[in-house]
Amino acid sequence: MLSCQKDKFSLPSDITYLNCAYRGPLMKHVEKIGWEAVSQNNDPSLINAGDFFEPFKRSQKLFAQLINAPDPNRIVLIPSSSYGLSNAANNIDLKKGDDIIILDEQFPSNYYIWERVAKERGANLKIIENPNKTLPSGELWNERILNAIDSSTKVVAIGSVHWADGTKYDLKAIRKKTDEVGAYLIIDGTQSVGALPFDVQAINPDALICSTYKWMFSPYGCGLAYYGPRFDDGTPIEESWMNRKDSHLFEKLVDYESAYKSGAMRYMVGQSSNFIVLPMLEACLKQLLEWGVEHIQSYVQSIGIDSLEVVKEAGGILASPETRADHLFGVYLPKEIDKDKLRHELKECKVIVSFRGNAIRVSPNVYNEAADFLKIAECLKAARVGTT
Ligand SMILES: Cc1ncc(COP(=O)(O)O)c(C=O)c1O
């Protein structure tokens, strides 16, 4: 069992940070690696051709291990989820009348691109509504998703959990149904990979796209994507010289090469040798593997066992544990809680969460403790209508 890892972070001692879904904090040793990487850039003569390509190979292997992907060459560096999702969406042979299934109030990076390709190709954007926006409703929502997949479905593009309240989707059942009709399954793993186990071999997504600055603690402007075999012959959204065959042969760069590197490697972002970010990302992935993602999820679950009961007694409404994640969940608010007052109380107590719809989004990680949830309970009590 993992113990609290607060000493690995530099979070200010007077705040209660329960907002990893917004941004993960840097770890102390990762910050140090970043400063060292900056200094190393003072002398470019120390950077050789191999340094452009080799460092990412280490992160590829580590991330492949993290998500149980058999081939590290299917992992690429991306600058954002919107970038990774665009590479997927642009390489699906969508035809007029095809359905693209997405979910209600999905994160915009996983909405706009589908809206655009649907418009361009005459496909239908089929949005599966959340059955109840003011209370948890994961079970019924999952049922609706499965029922919506039929022979017109070309793509299902969803998050692994809902970014605002941590509703879990039954990815195995969704994969089974998409396989039956030959549809693609594209998963935005940003809000879970790193904190909730994800197994590529068990789910077999066609693409898994993750920004890493939340649950993988990396610097901003960085992400990792997995592309399965259906994308092997696609066209990337940009034409980086680095993604062409033999791009490591610097003296031959203007013997222009028509072939991309094989498979997914064509989708790497330009300047993928980012000399400052990559050493930091690598250190984050190593730490996650050392902790073990399953242990991170059980840690955040364990700190909530008793303390979330107190949150419920104070009026907070939580989904049943089977239908939500433990690292990201909504505390829905009954009408007896004055939202503005709650906002004020949380601010006064320096408890950092996000307000999303009729819930506060609570997203703990290994630096939190049970006592942190109790502070939410205190704020809920103080925010009851009629309390002065
Ligand atoms: C589900 C989800 N996907 C992606 C992102 C980030 O998207 P991008 O990397 O395109 O900025 C967020 C940010 O909150 C998110 O919640």
The ligand as a Gaussian input file, in Angstrom:
#p B3LYP/6-31G(d) Opt

LIG

0 1
 C      -10.704000      15.292000     -20.914000
 C       -9.681000      16.307000     -21.277000
 N       -9.021000      16.182000     -22.424000
 C       -8.081000      17.077000     -22.788000
 C       -7.765000      18.156000     -22.001000
 C       -6.715000      19.109000     -22.456000
 O       -6.811000      19.312000     -23.834000
 P       -5.650000      19.986000     -24.667000
 O       -4.424000      19.166000     -24.399000
 O       -6.120000      19.899000     -26.070000
 O       -5.493000      21.374000     -24.173000
 C       -8.458000      18.343000     -20.793000
 C       -8.184000      19.511000     -19.947000
 O       -8.832000      19.778000     -18.960000
 C       -9.423000      17.383000     -20.427000
 O      -10.090000      17.505000     -19.270000

